[in-house]
Amino acid sequence: MVRFIARANIVHLQDLLTRETNPEQRRVIEGLLALKRKKLEIAERQARDHSRVPGKPGSVVRPSPWSYAGIWVTRLIKRRSAASIR
């Protein structure tokens, strides 16, 4: 959400900058634009860092083929122990 708002603010400020002719107001807009770009850069860096951490929202963790083998072995052991109890 932060990235979406920062991008929208950047587009808006760029639009204002193209239309503004007063040098003082242009400086103010350029300063705001630099702040919003920095904020977007930080938000994107944080999103990348969070997506690399396993188990966090946004991360893609694919199961290993060995995890499927482990599930199969666990089920086999449960079946055999259940059969031996009967």
Biotite code that builds the C-alpha atoms (Angstrom):
import biotite.structure as struc

atoms = struc.array([
    struc.Atom([0.000, 0.000, 0.000], chain_id="A", res_id=1, res_name="MET", atom_name="CA", element="C"),
    struc.Atom([2.842, 2.380, 0.869], chain_id="A", res_id=2, res_name="VAL", atom_name="CA", element="C"),
    struc.Atom([4.458, 1.757, -2.505], chain_id="A", res_id=3, res_name="ARG", atom_name="CA", element="C"),
    struc.Atom([1.182, 2.394, -4.340], chain_id="A", res_id=4, res_name="PHE", atom_name="CA", element="C"),
    struc.Atom([0.670, 5.728, -2.583], chain_id="A", res_id=5, res_name="ILE", atom_name="CA", element="C"),
    struc.Atom([4.298, 6.753, -3.097], chain_id="A", res_id=6, res_name="ALA", atom_name="CA", element="C"),
    struc.Atom([4.064, 6.001, -6.825], chain_id="A", res_id=7, res_name="ARG", atom_name="CA", element="C"),
    struc.Atom([0.821, 7.989, -7.106], chain_id="A", res_id=8, res_name="ALA", atom_name="CA", element="C"),
    struc.Atom([2.404, 10.917, -5.273], chain_id="A", res_id=9, res_name="ASN", atom_name="CA", element="C"),
    struc.Atom([5.434, 10.822, -7.571], chain_id="A", res_id=10, res_name="ILE", atom_name="CA", element="C"),
    struc.Atom([3.254, 10.905, -10.676], chain_id="A", res_id=11, res_name="VAL", atom_name="CA", element="C"),
    struc.Atom([1.230, 13.784, -9.236], chain_id="A", res_id=12, res_name="HIS", atom_name="CA", element="C"),
    struc.Atom([4.324, 15.804, -8.309], chain_id="A", res_id=13, res_name="LEU", atom_name="CA", element="C"),
    struc.Atom([5.894, 15.190, -11.727], chain_id="A", res_id=14, res_name="GLN", atom_name="CA", element="C"),
    struc.Atom([2.721, 16.488, -13.318], chain_id="A", res_id=15, res_name="ASP", atom_name="CA", element="C"),
    struc.Atom([2.790, 19.597, -11.112], chain_id="A", res_id=16, res_name="LEU", atom_name="CA", element="C"),
    struc.Atom([6.450, 20.138, -11.938], chain_id="A", res_id=17, res_name="LEU", atom_name="CA", element="C"),
    struc.Atom([5.789, 20.106, -15.678], chain_id="A", res_id=18, res_name="THR", atom_name="CA", element="C"),
    struc.Atom([3.080, 22.781, -15.314], chain_id="A", res_id=19, res_name="ARG", atom_name="CA", element="C"),
    struc.Atom([4.740, 25.015, -12.716], chain_id="A", res_id=20, res_name="GLU", atom_name="CA", element="C"),
    struc.Atom([6.669, 28.075, -13.913], chain_id="A", res_id=21, res_name="THR", atom_name="CA", element="C"),
    struc.Atom([7.448, 29.803, -10.597], chain_id="A", res_id=22, res_name="ASN", atom_name="CA", element="C"),
    struc.Atom([11.076, 28.876, -9.677], chain_id="A", res_id=23, res_name="PRO", atom_name="CA", element="C"),
    struc.Atom([10.401, 28.939, -5.935], chain_id="A", res_id=24, res_name="GLU", atom_name="CA", element="C"),
    struc.Atom([7.429, 26.604, -6.212], chain_id="A", res_id=25, res_name="GLN", atom_name="CA", element="C"),
    struc.Atom([9.402, 24.350, -8.576], chain_id="A", res_id=26, res_name="ARG", atom_name="CA", element="C"),
    struc.Atom([12.127, 24.017, -5.913], chain_id="A", res_id=27, res_name="ARG", atom_name="CA", element="C"),
    struc.Atom([9.536, 23.044, -3.314], chain_id="A", res_id=28, res_name="VAL", atom_name="CA", element="C"),
    struc.Atom([7.984, 20.476, -5.663], chain_id="A", res_id=29, res_name="ILE", atom_name="CA", element="C"),
    struc.Atom([11.426, 19.081, -6.562], chain_id="A", res_id=30, res_name="GLU", atom_name="CA", element="C"),
    struc.Atom([12.202, 18.684, -2.854], chain_id="A", res_id=31, res_name="GLY", atom_name="CA", element="C"),
    struc.Atom([8.919, 16.861, -2.249], chain_id="A", res_id=32, res_name="LEU", atom_name="CA", element="C"),
    struc.Atom([9.528, 14.722, -5.299], chain_id="A", res_id=33, res_name="LEU", atom_name="CA", element="C"),
    struc.Atom([12.963, 13.716, -3.995], chain_id="A", res_id=34, res_name="ALA", atom_name="CA", element="C"),
    struc.Atom([11.434, 12.786, -0.616], chain_id="A", res_id=35, res_name="LEU", atom_name="CA", element="C"),
    struc.Atom([8.716, 10.682, -2.223], chain_id="A", res_id=36, res_name="LYS", atom_name="CA", element="C"),
    struc.Atom([11.242, 8.892, -4.437], chain_id="A", res_id=37, res_name="ARG", atom_name="CA", element="C"),
    struc.Atom([13.355, 8.101, -1.381], chain_id="A", res_id=38, res_name="LYS", atom_name="CA", element="C"),
    struc.Atom([10.285, 6.823, 0.456], chain_id="A", res_id=39, res_name="LYS", atom_name="CA", element="C"),
    struc.Atom([9.426, 4.593, -2.507], chain_id="A", res_id=40, res_name="LEU", atom_name="CA", element="C"),
    struc.Atom([12.988, 3.283, -2.649], chain_id="A", res_id=41, res_name="GLU", atom_name="CA", element="C"),
    struc.Atom([12.873, 2.379, 1.056], chain_id="A", res_id=42, res_name="ILE", atom_name="CA", element="C"),
    struc.Atom([9.453, 0.710, 0.715], chain_id="A", res_id=43, res_name="ALA", atom_name="CA", element="C"),
    struc.Atom([10.623, -1.348, -2.259], chain_id="A", res_id=44, res_name="GLU", atom_name="CA", element="C"),
    struc.Atom([13.782, -2.407, -0.422], chain_id="A", res_id=45, res_name="ARG", atom_name="CA", element="C"),
    struc.Atom([11.702, -3.487, 2.575], chain_id="A", res_id=46, res_name="GLN", atom_name="CA", element="C"),
    struc.Atom([9.310, -5.416, 0.329], chain_id="A", res_id=47, res_name="ALA", atom_name="CA", element="C"),
    struc.Atom([12.246, -7.232, -1.295], chain_id="A", res_id=48, res_name="ARG", atom_name="CA", element="C"),
    struc.Atom([13.776, -8.046, 2.098], chain_id="A", res_id=49, res_name="ASP", atom_name="CA", element="C"),
    struc.Atom([10.471, -9.372, 3.460], chain_id="A", res_id=50, res_name="HIS", atom_name="CA", element="C"),
    struc.Atom([9.846, -11.504, 0.380], chain_id="A", res_id=51, res_name="SER", atom_name="CA", element="C"),
    struc.Atom([13.168, -13.317, 0.881], chain_id="A", res_id=52, res_name="ARG", atom_name="CA", element="C"),
    struc.Atom([12.363, -14.458, 4.418], chain_id="A", res_id=53, res_name="VAL", atom_name="CA", element="C"),
    struc.Atom([10.752, -17.924, 4.441], chain_id="A", res_id=54, res_name="PRO", atom_name="CA", element="C"),
    struc.Atom([7.373, -18.040, 6.094], chain_id="A", res_id=55, res_name="GLY", atom_name="CA", element="C"),
    struc.Atom([6.673, -14.331, 5.751], chain_id="A", res_id=56, res_name="LYS", atom_name="CA", element="C"),
    struc.Atom([3.750, -13.085, 3.657], chain_id="A", res_id=57, res_name="PRO", atom_name="CA", element="C"),
    struc.Atom([4.779, -12.480, 0.092], chain_id="A", res_id=58, res_name="GLY", atom_name="CA", element="C"),
    struc.Atom([7.507, -15.090, 0.089], chain_id="A", res_id=59, res_name="SER", atom_name="CA", element="C"),
    struc.Atom([7.391, -18.025, -2.265], chain_id="A", res_id=60, res_name="VAL", atom_name="CA", element="C"),
    struc.Atom([8.774, -21.133, -0.645], chain_id="A", res_id=61, res_name="VAL", atom_name="CA", element="C"),
    struc.Atom([8.574, -24.229, -2.751], chain_id="A", res_id=62, res_name="ARG", atom_name="CA", element="C"),
    struc.Atom([8.644, -27.558, -0.993], chain_id="A", res_id=63, res_name="PRO", atom_name="CA", element="C"),
    struc.Atom([11.624, -29.746, -1.613], chain_id="A", res_id=64, res_name="SER", atom_name="CA", element="C"),
    struc.Atom([11.088, -33.081, -3.359], chain_id="A", res_id=65, res_name="PRO", atom_name="CA", element="C"),
    struc.Atom([12.495, -34.609, -0.187], chain_id="A", res_id=66, res_name="TRP", atom_name="CA", element="C"),
    struc.Atom([9.624, -33.196, 1.834], chain_id="A", res_id=67, res_name="SER", atom_name="CA", element="C"),
    struc.Atom([7.225, -35.258, -0.283], chain_id="A", res_id=68, res_name="TYR", atom_name="CA", element="C"),
    struc.Atom([9.349, -38.331, 0.375], chain_id="A", res_id=69, res_name="ALA", atom_name="CA", element="C"),
    struc.Atom([9.191, -37.565, 4.095], chain_id="A", res_id=70, res_name="GLY", atom_name="CA", element="C"),
    struc.Atom([5.403, -37.363, 3.951], chain_id="A", res_id=71, res_name="ILE", atom_name="CA", element="C"),
    struc.Atom([5.226, -40.674, 2.124], chain_id="A", res_id=72, res_name="TRP", atom_name="CA", element="C"),
    struc.Atom([7.513, -42.402, 4.660], chain_id="A", res_id=73, res_name="VAL", atom_name="CA", element="C"),
    struc.Atom([5.525, -40.954, 7.577], chain_id="A", res_id=74, res_name="THR", atom_name="CA", element="C"),
    struc.Atom([2.262, -42.277, 6.128], chain_id="A", res_id=75, res_name="ARG", atom_name="CA", element="C"),
    struc.Atom([3.825, -45.677, 5.490], chain_id="A", res_id=76, res_name="LEU", atom_name="CA", element="C"),
    struc.Atom([5.047, -45.890, 9.089], chain_id="A", res_id=77, res_name="ILE", atom_name="CA", element="C"),
    struc.Atom([1.618, -44.904, 10.415], chain_id="A", res_id=78, res_name="LYS", atom_name="CA", element="C"),
    struc.Atom([-0.078, -47.561, 8.275], chain_id="A", res_id=79, res_name="ARG", atom_name="CA", element="C"),
    struc.Atom([2.337, -50.262, 9.402], chain_id="A", res_id=80, res_name="ARG", atom_name="CA", element="C"),
    struc.Atom([2.005, -49.314, 13.067], chain_id="A", res_id=81, res_name="SER", atom_name="CA", element="C"),
    struc.Atom([-1.792, -49.240, 12.729], chain_id="A", res_id=82, res_name="ALA", atom_name="CA", element="C"),
    struc.Atom([-1.731, -52.672, 11.045], chain_id="A", res_id=83, res_name="ALA", atom_name="CA", element="C"),
    struc.Atom([0.466, -54.147, 13.785], chain_id="A", res_id=84, res_name="SER", atom_name="CA", element="C"),
    struc.Atom([-1.914, -52.932, 16.492], chain_id="A", res_id=85, res_name="ILE", atom_name="CA", element="C"),
    struc.Atom([-4.850, -54.794, 14.948], chain_id="A", res_id=86, res_name="ARG", atom_name="CA", element="C"),
])
